[in-house]
Amino acid sequence: MIRQDTDEIYTRLDDEQGQRQLLAGRVNMLFRDRRAHAHTRQLMETEAGMSREAWGRAMDASDLAHGGTLQREMVPLQGLVTTLQGQVTALQGQVMTLQGQVTALQGQQGPAGGLAQPELPEEAGSSS
């Protein structure tokens, strides 16, 4: 009877450790995804800013040189800027969602019935 109880305890400990390792892996993946999304968002914001500047310069040149012809040609670029701004907003929403998932996963990794927690990989504990 004691042997069976001991085996059951060890089985539960192994299961819990496996679950913690899976969660640590997911947290690490979310941190990497969050950094990649933030980098993509930054690139898109830079590109959108450059497009807005180019559009403004083109409109100024249009007014001086062609009196409106170039302005009609720039309408698609204005639509591109609007599209990029929408994509940046969508990426910001995704980053917020990922941050919420990281917080939820970190909350799940709290102490389980007083059992010792395995060490998480260094990346999971970082806040970058």
N, C-alpha and C positions, 0 to 999 in steps of 0.2 A: 504494500500500500504506500509506504513512504517512497519507495523507488518510483512508483507511478506518479506520485505528486511531484517529485523532483524532476522527472522527465517532462512533465507538463509545464512546470515553471521555466525550465530551460527552453522549451519550445516557444513559450510566450515571449521570453527574453529575446530569442533569435528573431521572432516575427517583428517585435517592436524595433529592434536594431535595424532590420531590413527596411521597415517603414521610414525610420529616421534617415537612413541613407538615401532612400528615394526622394524624400522631401528636400534633403540637402542638395541633391542633384537638380531638382526642379528650381530651387531658390537660385542656385548658381546660373542656371539657364536664363531665368528671368532677369538677373542682374546683367548678363551679357546682352540680352535682348533690349533691355532698357537703355544701355549705353549705345547700342546700334541705332535704336529709334531716335535717341537724342541727337546723335551725329547726323542722321538723315534729315531730321527736322532743321538742324542748323544749316545744312547745305541748301535745303529748299528755301529757307528764309533769306539766305544770302542771294540765291538765284532770283527770288521774287523781288528783292530790293534792287538788284541790278536791272531786272526787266522794267521796273517802274521808272528807274532813272533813264534808261534808254528810251522808253516810251515818252517821257517828258521832253528829252532832248529832241526826239523826232518830231514831236508836236511843235516845239519852238521853231525848228528848221522848216517845218511844213508851213507854218504861218508866214515865215519870211520868204520862202522860195516859191511855194506853189499855191499859196492861198487856199488850201483845203484838200488838194488831191492826195497828198501823202497822209493826211489825217484819216481818210477813208481806208487807206491801206493798213493803218495801224490798229484798226478795230480788232482784228484777230489777236494781236499782241496783247491788247487790253483784256481780252477773254482769257488768254493764257495766264496773265497775272492773277486774275480772279480764280482760275482753276488752281494755281499754285497756292494761293492763300487758303483755299478750301482744303487742299491736301495737308498743309501745315497744321490747320486746325484739327483735322482728323488724326494726324500723328500725335498731336498734343493729347488728344483724348485717349489714344492707345497707350501713351506713356503713363497717363494717370491710371488707366485700368491695370497696367502691369505693376505699378507701384502698389495698388490695392491688393493685387494677388500676392506680391512679395510680403506685404504686411500680414495678410491672412495666413500664408505659409509659415511665417516666422512665429505667429501666434500658435500654430499647431505644433510647433517644435518645443513647446514648454515642457517642464518636467512631467513625466507620466507615472503617477503613483510612486514618486520618490525614486524611480530607477535612475541610475547614472546615465547621463546623455553621452553618446559618442562625440568626439571632437568633430566639428564641421570643418570642411576644407576652408582655408584661409579666405578665399574669395567670397564665401557665403556670409562671413561675418563682417566684411568691409562695407562701407556706406558710400562708395564711389559709383 
